[in-house]
Amino acid sequence: MKEIVLNNKKKGALALVLIIVQYLAAVVPTVYGAMLLETKGASPLAIILLVAGLIWLCIGWIPFMGLKILKPHEALVLTLFGKYVGTLKEEGFYYVNPFCSAVNPAANTKLRQSGDVSGVGSGFAVASSEAGSKTEVSVTNFDKRISLKIMTLNNNRQKINDCLGNPVEIGIAVMWRVTDTAKAVFNVDNYKEYLSLQCDSALRNIVRVYPYDVAPNVDTTGDGIADEGSLRGSSEVVAARIRDEIQQKVNEAGIEVIEARITYLAYAPEIAAVMLQRQQASAIVDARKMIVDGAVGMVEMALERLNEKQVVELDEERKAAMVSNLLVVLCGNRDAQPVVNSGSLY
């Protein structure tokens, strides 16, 4: 389906004036025919004028249906008796065939995205539901215009297993817009639901390739070489791959995906506590390693300074005892409580 843009229909103001003039002009033959009918009786001229005026007064509102107003970044897909005739895409006051009908299958679709608000439309729908003895009725106006603005889709968070099998919860925000109205309306049943489904599918396909944190012997690029890619550390790369995956799927729907961003990332609740303990243990090990490295350096420096100053001569056994005491003091979690020896060294 190829989009046909109608740019030669901006004659709404002129058409409105002509329709109003014709409608008011229909009053003249109606009144004149009624006057002739009273004065000259049922003459053919009086009957023709009266009938013609009454008919136009009854059907003269139909041309008003051809008047269309579009604001910036809005479009209207028009069909005539089921045949696609074109799309109005620029702002302005248009006049088209009054029997043309606007088509937008996603007009009443409500997703977690910007722009999903009810506007002033050409019809209404009444939805009712019964729960016990209660009945709820809601009236909604459906707008058939298609927004060409940049929209933001924020789907629900999904629980997905990463490449190591750990369940993670992740959510994304997708910035998109309609670029081809004909494809969006006619190639898919509902372009909003189609985009939402493709976002969920692409998210699952990409997340399954990455671990949550950097893991050994994991290939995330598909080149056969282990790398350090992860959901937490490579969020920009993951988002770009998700965006490209979605774009491949929605090309036929006339949609352009501008950007995809990860908005939420965490372990699933059932393993969050265990993974937190794992991270804490890793942090403790790293901290202890740093403390031990520093303590060894300080002990080495202390021994070297004692030898240089010749403060005291220590044999190997005394050096071992000193090293042990210093390491205990420097690596301990609590302040040391020394025992003062008031006797001799031996």
Summary of the structure (lengths in Angstrom):
residues: 346
radius of gyration: 39.0
end to end distance: 100.0
largest distance: 149.0
contacts: 908
relative contact order: 0.09
helix: 42%
strand: 23%
